[in-house]
Amino acid sequence: MSEDEAVADGRRCDLVLGGGGVKGLAHIGVLIALEEAGYDVVRVAGSSAGAVVGALAVAGVPAAAVHERFEELDFAGFVLADVVERFSSTRAFGRLVARWSPDPTDPLAWIEGVLAEYGVKTFRDLAVDDPDPEGPPERRYRLVVRCLDVVQRRVVRLPWDYEHYGLDPDEQPVAQAVRASMSIPFVYDPVPIGERDGEPLGLLIDGGLTSGFPVDILDRRDGGPARWPTYGIRLLPRPAGAGDLPASELELAGMVIQALLDASDLLEPLTACDERRTVRLDVSDVGPLDVDIDEERDLVEEGAEAMRRFLADWDEEAYLRDCRPS
């Protein structure tokens, strides 16, 4: 599809969405505010929660519908689906887990189902003419998600890096890439990728466990002027502070994961120009795995309000003049 087919006439933007687990619900509010202001989201780069929300956005799911889908979820069952399944297979925990979360939602199936309703299955369905005519063909998609390959010890950007594993990007399921990007260790099982002699070439986990995408990830590389702006959405972490020492190896493992999630996406904008197009969203009172929170609506509204304030002060002409001169 061409860019003109991909988006309607009007304002356009690209988004770079940070991770943050449950805090990523605030990204829905960002979509709501952009839609109110008449923006069409052309492309999204994201990891973890940013990958989930971003995939729905570029698939054409209206912001209000994205919000409704998440409100319908048993959020604890969605976030901890793999944990529930793992414990349910053990007799000692089965009945307890079943009582706590009797109907966990399979994240992969849920994402597949929503995307399918909007005609998206593989990355071929998200292909778009890149605004950079010199850009490599593997980058001409409306979505890129970030994962970590713990076998090959490298950052993986899907669909850009599928060819590294001998895979055709057009044939790869979007939902599987998104599911890989949200694979928090010990919570979600890692996602295998590629194959050699019957064994996977890599295992993918949450791409938000390290600094997320830089704000310029979707910028043109041919030196031409930006055709529309890119907005980076950074979810601020909890303030640093001392906690109690772990009482066991298992507790230590849990603390490591929490620390990684809280410290993820700490990449500061590298330049003053990147700072100008970064929206800082203070959701520091919510932890990335706070599945029992009652503030889901508040997170969405905080995201919307932060984006509205940013757009009210945004001067696109000044940004293009100062930062992207032709």
N, C-alpha and C positions, 0 to 999 in steps of 0.2 A: 504494500500500500504506500501511497505517496504521503508526504506531510499534509498536503491539502485535503486528502481523504481521511487522514488520521485525526485531524482537529477541525473544528468549525471556525468560521471567521471570527475574529476578535482577539483578545489578548492571549498570549501563550507564555508558558514558562516551563522550565525543567526544575526538578526537585532533587535534592540530595538529602536523604532522610537518615538520621542517626538511629542506632539501636537503643536498647534500654528495656527489653522485656515488656512487662505490663505497662510501663510508662509510655510505651509507643502508642497507646490509645490516644494520646494527645495529637498524634499525626492526623487522626480523623478530623479533629477540629481545624487543623491547618487546611485540609481539603475543603471543608465547609466554607471557611473564610475566603479561600481563593475562588470557589464557585460563586459566592455572593458577589465578588468583585469582577466577575466576568472572565476569569482565567480558564483556559484549557491547559491541562497538564500534558505536555508532549512526551517527556521521558522522565524516568525516575531511576536514581541509583540509591540502593538501600541495603541494609543488613538487618537480620533478625526481625523485630517488629516493623522496621522501616521497609523490609522486603515484602512483608505480608500486605501492609496498607498500600504500598507503592504498586504491587501487582494488581490489586483491585482497581486502583485509580487508572492505570494505563489500559486496563481491560475495558474501561468505559463504564464501570459501576458508579452511579451518581453518589456524591458524598453522603447524602441522607440515607441512601440504601446501604452504604458501607457501615454507617452508624447503626442502622437497624439490625444488620446481620450480626454485629458484635453484641448488641443488646440481647439478642435471642440466644446467645451461647451460654451454656453452663461453663463459666470462665475457668473455674478450678479444673473441671474435667477436660477442658481444651488445653490448658497450659501444662497440666501434669498427666496427660493421657498415657504416655509411655511408662511413667512411674506406676500408675494405677495398674496397667497391664502386667508389668513386671511383678508387682507384689501379689496381684490376684492369682498368679500361677503358683504361689506358695500357700499351702493350706493354712499355715499359721496366721497369715495376713489376709487371706482371701475374703472371709466374711466381714472383717473390719473395713477393708477397703471398699467392698461392695456397698456397705452401709453408708460410708462417707461420700462416695461418688459412684452411684450405681450405673451411670450411663456416660462414661467418658467419651468425648468427641474426638475421633481420629483427625488430627490436624490436616494430614495429607488429603483425606477424603473430603473434608470440609472445604479446603482451598480449591481442590479439583472441581467440586460441585458448583461453587460460586463462579469460578472462571468459565466453566462450561456453559452456564446460562448466558454468558456474554460472548460466546463463540471463540473462547481462547482455550487451547489445549497445549500446543507446542509453541516454541519461540517463533516459528514461521508466522504464527498468527499475530505476533508483535513486531514483525519486521517493518521498518520505516526508512525512507531515504534520509540519510544522515545530512544535517546541514553543512557538514564539512566534506566537500567533494573529494578531498584528498584522504579522508579518513579510511581506515582499513575496513573491509567488508564485514569482519566478525563483530564490529561494534555498531552495526546498523540495526539496532533493536531499540524498542521503547523502554526496556527494562534491563538493568544489570544489578545482580545481587552479589553480595560478598560472602564468601565462606573461607574457612581454614581447612586445608588438607593436612591432617595430623600424620599421615604416612609419608607424604612427600615434603612435608614441612614448608608449605608455601601458601600464600594468599591466593585464592581462586576467585575470579570474577566471571560469573555465568550470565549470559552465554558466551562471553568473549573467549574464555579459556577451554571450552569443550574440545577444541581440536588438539589440545595438549594430551588429551586422553583418547584420541582417535575417534571422537564422536562428532556427528554432524549437528551443529547448533539448531538447525531448523527442525530436527526430529526429536529434540529433547523436551520433555514435559516441563512447563513453567512451574506447576505446582510442586514438582519434586525439587527443583532448584530453590524455591522459596522455603520448602520444608527443611532442606539442608542448611539454609542460612539461619534457621532458628533452632538448630540442634545444640542446645545448652548441655554440656556434659553432665551425666548422672541424672538428667531430667528427660531429655529426648535422646533416643538412640542416634548415633552418627549415621550418615547416609553414604553408602558405597557409590563410587563413580568409576567408570571404565572397567575393563576386564583384560586379564592376561593369564592364560593357562587355567581358566576357571576361577581365578582369584581377582578381587577388585584391585585396581591400580591405586586407589586412594580412598580415604574415609573423610567425609566432610562434616565439620561442626560449625557452630554459630560464628558467623563472621564479625559479630559485634564484640567478641572477646578481646579484640585489639582495636586500635584507633580505626574509625570508620573511613569511608571515602573522603578524600579531600574535596573541597567545594568545587574545584575546577575540573572534576573528573569527566564531565560531559561537555566541556568547552571545545570549541573548534580548535583544530591544530594546524590550520592552513594560514593563520595570521589574519583571517578576515574578521570583520566586525560581528558581534553577536547578533543573531536575528531576533532573539528574545532572551530575557534574563534567566539565570539560574538562581534559585533560592536554596540556601542550606539551612536545615532545621536541626539544631543541636539541643538535645535534651540534657539539661544540667544534672550532674550527679549529686548524690548526697554529700554534705560536707564531711571532710575527713575527720575521724575521731577515733580514739582508742576504744576497743571493746574487750570482752572477756577472753581469756586464753581458751583454746579448744580443750575439751575434756576427753576426746578420743580421736582416732585416726579418721573416722567417718565424719565427725564434726569438723575436723580440720579441712577435709576435702570440701565440705559444704561451705566453709568460710572462704576457701580459695575461690570457688565459683562465684560467690556473692561479691567478693572483692573485685574479681575480674569484670563482672557485670557492672558494678558501681563505677569502676574506673574506665569502662569502655567509652569509646567515642570522645576521648579527651583531646583529640587533635585540634589544636587551636588554628583558626585561619592563619595562613602563612603570610598574608599581605594585608595591608590596609584595605585594599579593594575587595578581598575576600571577606573581610570583617563587615564591610558595608552590605553585603548580600547574605549575611548569616543571621538567622532568627534564633535568639537564645531563649529557650523555653524552660522556665523554672518549675520542674516537677520533682524537686529534690526531697519532698516530704513523702514520696512513694518509692518503695523498693522495687527492683526489677522482677521479683518473684512474689509480690504481695497479691496472691490470687484471691484472698478473702476481702479485698478492699471494697468499700461501699461508695467509693468516689469515682466510679467509672465515668459518670456524666460530667463530674467536675473536671476530670482530666481532658475530656473532649472540649469542654467550654474554655478551659485555660489555653488549649492549643488554638482555638478559634480567636480568642481575644488577643493573644500574642501576635498572631498573623495579621489581624485587623490593624493593630497598632503599628506594626512594621509597614504595612502597605500605605497607611495614612502618611507616613514620613518618607516613603520610597520615592526617589527622584530618578527615574530611569534615564532621562536625557543627561543628567549630570553624571550618572554612573558611566554611561557609554562614552561621554566626552572625556572623563578623567581616566577611566580604566580600560576601555576597549576602543581607542580611537581607530578610525578607518585608515 
